Amino acid sequence: MVFVDMKSVLSWERRTLSNGLIVLLYPRSAALTTQLSVAVKYGSNDDSKTNIGTAHFLEHMLVGGSQRRIKLLHEIERFGGCSYFETTNECTFSAIDIFPEKLPEASRVITGLLFDKSFEKNKLELERKIVMNEIAEASDDPRDKIGVTLLRSIFKRHPTKNPVLGSTKSVNQITLKDIEAAHEAYYVPRNMILTISGNVSENDVENVLKGFRDTETGKLTSKKKRSFDDGRPRKEALMKKAGISQAYYGFGLRAPPAKNPDAPILDLIDAILGMGESSRLFVELREKRALTYDFDSMNVSGSDYGYFMINCAVGIKSLEQTRAIIRNELEKMKTLLVANGELEKSKNFVLADIYRAFDNPHLLPRLLTDLEIYFENENAAADYIERIKSLTEQNVLEVSSKYFQEENYAEAILAPKE
């Protein structure tokens, strides 16, 4: 039997180039592909109140904002690669998964997409239509609508309350100058995280870094300090929608950011309540009473915000019963110690999710990026796992009592229009 040093496996190499670029390296000799990703630390939370959705719109323009950009994007598939681009609250993420021998081509493509400063007016209008379609699709989805409404109830001032996509109104107002200004302000090496994982050698790494070292340092615009919420959230938001047969219910509360010592405990509480088919809410809502087909719960911890959320779809006549069950389970979390067996099972769920992310070439670059944004530490995953392993029943009880209070709760309901 081969014993693995888990701490070394869960750590990565972290470098900082002279132009400020952060480089994360996680080579895996047994891998058959290589992943190259770049995160720009510019997300929807950085958009001004008048330009909500600019970060996401710029992400679209990276790959569709000129004929040259479109040609570069198509090149990725020509040499067997796949790419994905995503805007989050805190970053714009781009990644290419490719054959190891094609890494130089992938590096040329991604630097071309990120650092080219030219965008075409006619492409802006085409991408605007595509973004509008994306917004409309999200608006049509009851779960997306509940998520957006619930965040607006939880947060009054923090920009996390704003949809990443922006709104029809805000996106219609974004100009080519806005796109160019955002690119000029944020798309510089010292505001980026480059991650290389999978089948990669040191020689490969140096060839990739050469393209990034040769890039001008640029001038990073200082980010504005974000507003924190300290008042009570909005208690309930009720909406009606034609064409749906069930009530979509969202329940949430503000939670601490990633660096707060309570954040890992809330991750564990989330596992107890909603992770897997043996979780408390799955058993109570589906297994025992068949109130819902599916539900999800999550504890989201960002750099300066956090929230705990539960979502499900139920029959309109079962809504009050569902609300009562969720509240009852939260009450039990803060009044009764979790049984040791349930605690250990839930710890295993949390740990296994991390391990699976390290094994997954699609998930790993995002995981390393998020940990870099929050902790700037190549041992962050190993430290987190040790923290989860150390948690006790008393830790769970105390943190549940701290956050699961009626005055902290917010709800959003989307009901069928009669």
C-alpha positions in Angstrom: 0.0 0.0 0.0 1.2 3.5 -0.9 0.6 6.2 1.6 0.2 9.7 0.3 1.3 12.8 2.1 -2.1 14.7 1.8 -0.7 18.0 2.8 1.8 18.0 0.0 -0.8 16.8 -2.5 -3.2 19.6 -1.5 -0.6 22.3 -1.8 0.7 24.0 -5.0 3.6 26.2 -6.0 3.0 30.0 -5.9 5.1 32.5 -7.7 5.0 36.3 -8.2 6.5 37.7 -11.4 8.2 41.1 -11.5 5.2 42.6 -13.2 3.0 41.5 -10.3 1.3 38.5 -12.0 0.5 35.7 -9.5 1.3 32.2 -10.9 -0.1 29.0 -9.4 1.4 25.7 -10.5 -0.1 22.2 -9.9 1.6 19.7 -12.2 0.3 16.1 -12.4 2.5 13.7 -14.2 -0.3 11.1 -14.7 -2.6 13.6 -16.4 -3.2 13.4 -20.1 -4.2 17.1 -20.6 -3.0 20.5 -19.5 -5.1 23.3 -18.1 -4.2 27.0 -18.5 -6.4 29.5 -16.8 -6.3 33.2 -16.0 -8.5 35.0 -13.6 -8.7 38.8 -13.7 -9.6 40.2 -10.3 -12.5 42.2 -11.7 -16.0 40.9 -11.2 -19.5 42.2 -10.9 -18.9 43.5 -7.4 -16.4 46.0 -8.9 -19.0 47.5 -11.3 -20.3 51.0 -10.4 -23.9 51.5 -9.6 -24.5 53.1 -13.0 -22.6 50.4 -15.0 -23.8 47.1 -13.4 -23.0 44.2 -15.8 -19.9 45.8 -17.4 -17.6 43.0 -16.1 -19.8 40.4 -17.7 -20.2 42.3 -20.9 -16.4 42.7 -21.2 -16.1 38.9 -20.7 -18.3 38.5 -23.8 -16.2 41.1 -25.7 -13.0 39.2 -24.9 -14.0 36.4 -27.3 -16.5 38.1 -29.5 -15.4 41.8 -29.6 -13.5 41.7 -32.9 -13.0 39.4 -35.8 -9.5 38.7 -34.6 -10.8 37.6 -31.2 -13.3 35.3 -32.8 -10.6 33.7 -34.9 -8.4 33.2 -31.9 -11.3 31.5 -30.0 -11.9 29.2 -32.9 -8.2 28.2 -33.0 -8.6 26.6 -29.6 -10.9 23.9 -31.0 -8.8 23.5 -34.1 -6.0 22.1 -32.0 -8.2 19.9 -29.8 -8.8 22.3 -26.9 -11.9 23.4 -25.1 -12.4 26.7 -23.4 -14.7 28.3 -20.9 -15.2 31.9 -19.7 -17.1 33.0 -16.7 -17.8 36.2 -14.7 -18.4 35.9 -11.0 -18.8 38.5 -8.2 -15.1 38.8 -7.8 -13.3 37.8 -11.0 -13.5 37.1 -14.7 -12.2 33.6 -15.3 -10.9 32.1 -18.5 -9.5 28.6 -19.1 -8.3 26.4 -21.8 -7.9 22.6 -21.5 -5.5 21.3 -24.1 -3.1 18.6 -25.2 0.3 19.2 -23.4 2.2 19.7 -26.7 -0.3 22.4 -27.7 0.3 24.5 -24.5 2.3 27.2 -26.4 -0.6 27.7 -28.8 -3.0 27.9 -25.9 -0.8 30.5 -24.2 -0.6 32.6 -27.4 -4.4 32.5 -27.7 -5.2 33.5 -24.1 -2.7 36.3 -24.0 -4.1 37.6 -27.3 -7.6 37.6 -25.9 -6.7 39.2 -22.6 -4.3 41.9 -23.6 -5.5 43.0 -27.0 -7.0 46.5 -26.3 -9.0 46.8 -29.5 -12.8 46.2 -29.7 -15.1 46.8 -32.6 -18.3 48.8 -32.4 -20.4 46.4 -34.6 -19.3 43.5 -32.4 -20.3 45.4 -29.3 -23.9 45.6 -30.6 -23.9 41.9 -31.5 -22.7 40.9 -28.1 -25.2 43.2 -26.4 -28.0 41.2 -28.1 -26.4 38.0 -26.8 -26.1 39.3 -23.3 -29.8 40.5 -23.5 -30.8 36.9 -24.4 -28.8 35.6 -21.5 -30.5 38.0 -19.1 -34.0 37.1 -20.5 -33.2 33.4 -20.1 -32.2 33.9 -16.5 -35.3 36.0 -15.9 -37.5 33.2 -17.2 -35.8 30.6 -14.9 -37.7 30.6 -11.5 -34.7 29.5 -9.6 -32.5 32.3 -11.0 -35.2 34.8 -10.3 -35.6 33.6 -6.7 -31.8 33.7 -6.2 -31.5 37.3 -7.4 -34.5 38.4 -5.4 -33.2 36.7 -2.2 -29.8 38.4 -2.5 -31.5 41.7 -2.8 -33.4 41.0 0.4 -30.3 39.8 2.2 -28.0 42.7 1.2 -29.1 46.3 1.2 -25.8 48.0 0.2 -23.2 45.4 -0.7 -22.9 44.9 -4.5 -23.4 41.2 -4.2 -27.1 42.1 -4.3 -26.7 43.0 -8.0 -27.0 40.3 -10.7 -23.7 39.4 -12.3 -25.3 39.7 -15.7 -26.6 43.2 -15.1 -30.1 44.2 -16.1 -31.7 45.0 -19.4 -31.6 48.7 -18.5 -27.9 48.8 -17.3 -26.6 46.7 -20.2 -28.4 48.9 -22.7 -26.4 51.9 -21.3 -22.9 50.3 -21.6 -20.9 51.9 -24.3 -17.7 50.9 -26.1 -15.9 53.5 -24.0 -17.1 51.8 -20.9 -15.7 48.5 -22.1 -12.4 50.0 -23.1 -12.1 51.8 -19.8 -12.8 48.7 -17.8 -10.3 46.7 -19.8 -7.6 49.5 -19.4 -8.3 49.6 -15.6 -8.3 46.0 -14.7 -6.7 43.8 -17.4 -3.1 44.2 -16.3 -0.8 41.4 -15.0 -0.7 42.6 -11.4 -4.4 42.1 -11.3 -4.3 38.6 -12.6 -3.9 35.0 -11.4 -2.4 32.5 -13.9 -2.9 28.8 -13.1 -1.2 26.0 -14.9 -2.2 22.4 -13.9 -2.2 18.9 -15.3 0.6 17.5 -17.6 3.2 20.2 -17.6 7.0 20.5 -17.2 9.1 23.3 -15.9 10.2 24.0 -19.5 6.5 24.3 -20.5 5.9 26.7 -17.6 8.8 29.0 -18.6 7.6 29.2 -22.2 4.1 30.2 -21.0 5.5 32.7 -18.5 7.7 34.4 -21.1 4.5 35.6 -22.9 3.2 37.1 -19.7 6.5 38.5 -18.6 6.8 40.4 -21.9 3.4 42.1 -21.2 3.5 45.7 -20.0 2.7 46.1 -16.3 0.0 48.7 -17.0 -1.7 50.8 -14.4 -4.3 49.2 -12.1 -7.1 51.4 -11.0 -7.6 51.4 -7.2 -10.8 49.6 -6.2 -13.4 51.4 -4.2 -14.1 50.2 -0.6 -17.3 48.3 -0.6 -20.2 49.0 1.7 -21.0 46.5 4.4 -24.5 45.6 5.6 -25.2 45.9 9.3 -28.9 46.3 9.4 -31.6 43.6 9.3 -32.4 42.0 5.9 -35.8 42.4 4.2 -38.1 39.8 5.7 -40.1 38.6 2.7 -40.3 39.3 -1.0 -43.4 37.8 -2.7 -43.7 37.7 -6.5 -46.3 36.2 -8.8 -45.5 34.6 -12.2 -47.8 33.2 -14.9 -47.0 29.8 -16.4 -45.6 28.0 -13.3 -47.4 25.4 -11.3 -45.3 25.4 -8.1 -44.1 27.9 -5.6 -40.4 28.6 -5.6 -39.0 29.3 -2.2 -35.7 30.8 -1.2 -34.5 31.3 2.4 -31.3 33.0 3.4 -29.2 35.1 5.7 -26.0 37.0 5.7 -22.9 34.9 6.6 -19.2 35.8 7.2 -16.6 36.1 4.5 -14.0 33.4 3.8 -11.3 34.5 6.2 -13.7 34.5 9.2 -13.1 31.5 11.4 -16.9 30.8 11.4 -17.0 30.2 7.6 -15.7 26.6 7.6 -18.2 25.8 10.4 -21.0 27.1 8.3 -19.8 24.9 5.5 -20.1 21.9 7.8 -23.5 23.0 8.9 -24.5 23.3 5.3 -23.4 19.7 4.8 -25.5 18.6 7.8 -28.6 20.3 6.5 -28.4 19.9 2.8 -25.5 17.9 1.4 -26.5 14.4 0.1 -29.5 12.2 0.4 -29.0 11.6 4.1 -28.9 15.3 5.0 -31.6 16.5 7.3 -33.5 18.7 4.9 -33.5 16.0 2.1 -34.9 13.5 4.6 -37.5 15.8 6.0 -38.6 17.5 2.8 -38.4 14.7 0.2 -37.9 11.3 1.8 -40.5 11.6 4.6 -43.1 14.0 3.1 -42.4 14.2 -0.7 -42.8 18.0 -0.6 -40.2 18.6 -3.2 -38.3 16.9 -6.0 -35.1 18.7 -5.5 -33.6 21.4 -3.3 -30.2 23.0 -2.7 -28.5 24.7 0.2 -25.2 26.5 0.1 -22.9 28.6 2.2 -21.1 31.1 0.0 -18.0 32.8 1.4 -16.4 35.6 -0.6 -13.6 38.0 0.2 -15.8 40.6 1.9 -19.2 39.0 2.0 -21.1 35.8 2.7 -24.5 34.3 2.7 -26.3 31.1 3.6 -29.1 30.0 1.3 -31.7 27.3 0.9 -33.9 26.9 -2.3 -36.7 24.5 -3.2 -39.8 24.2 -5.3 -43.0 23.0 -3.6 -46.7 22.8 -4.2 -48.4 26.1 -3.2 -50.5 24.3 -0.6 -47.3 22.9 0.9 -45.4 26.2 1.2 -46.2 27.0 4.8 -45.4 23.4 5.9 -42.0 23.7 4.0 -41.2 27.0 5.7 -42.0 25.5 9.1 -39.8 22.5 8.5 -36.8 24.6 7.4 -37.1 26.8 10.5 -37.5 23.8 12.7 -34.3 22.2 11.4 -32.4 25.5 12.0 -33.8 25.7 15.5 -32.6 22.2 16.2 -29.1 23.1 14.9 -28.8 25.8 17.6 -30.4 23.9 20.5 -29.3 20.3 20.1 -25.8 18.9 19.8 -25.2 17.0 16.5 -24.6 13.3 17.0 -21.0 12.3 16.5 -21.8 9.9 13.7 -23.7 12.6 11.8 -20.9 15.1 12.4 -18.2 12.7 11.0 -20.4 11.8 8.0 -20.8 15.5 7.1 -17.1 16.2 7.6 -16.4 13.4 5.1 -18.8 15.0 2.6 -17.0 18.4 2.8 -13.6 16.8 2.6 -14.5 14.6 -0.3 -15.8 17.6 -2.3 -12.3 19.2 -1.9 -10.5 16.0 -2.9 -12.8 15.5 -6.0 -12.1 19.1 -7.1 -8.3 18.3 -7.0 -9.0 15.3 -9.2 -11.2 17.2 -11.6 -9.3 19.2 -14.3 -12.3 21.4 -14.9 -12.9 22.3 -11.2 -9.3 22.5 -10.0 -8.3 25.8 -11.7 -11.3 27.6 -10.3 -10.7 26.2 -6.8 -7.1 27.3 -6.8 -8.2 30.7 -8.1 -10.8 31.2 -5.4 -8.4 30.2 -2.6 -5.8 32.6 -4.0 -8.3 35.5 -4.0 -9.4 34.8 -0.4 -6.2 33.6 1.3 -3.1 34.3 -1.0 -1.6 31.1 0.4 -0.5 27.9 -1.4 -1.4 25.8 1.7 -5.0 27.2 2.0 -6.6 23.9 1.0 -4.6 21.9 3.5 -5.3 24.4 6.2 -9.0 24.4 5.5 -9.1 20.6 5.6 -7.3 20.5 9.0 -9.8 23.1 10.2 -12.8 20.9 9.1 -11.3 17.8 10.8 -10.9 19.7 14.1 -14.4 20.9 14.4 -16.6 19.7 17.3 -20.3 19.4 18.1 -19.9 22.4 20.3 -18.5 24.5 17.4 -21.5 23.6 15.3 -23.9 24.5 18.1 -22.3 27.9 18.9 -22.1 29.0 15.3 -25.7 27.9 14.6 -26.8 29.9 17.6 -24.9 32.9 16.4 -26.4 33.1 12.9 -29.7 31.3 12.9 -31.7 34.0 14.5 -35.1 35.2 13.2 -34.0 38.8 12.8 -31.3 37.6 10.4 -33.6 35.7 8.1 -34.8 36.7 4.6 -37.3 35.0 2.3 -38.2 35.2 -1.4 -41.3 33.4 -2.8 -42.3 33.1 -6.5 -45.9 31.9 -6.6 -48.2 31.0 -9.5 -50.2 33.9 -10.8 -53.9 33.1 -10.4 
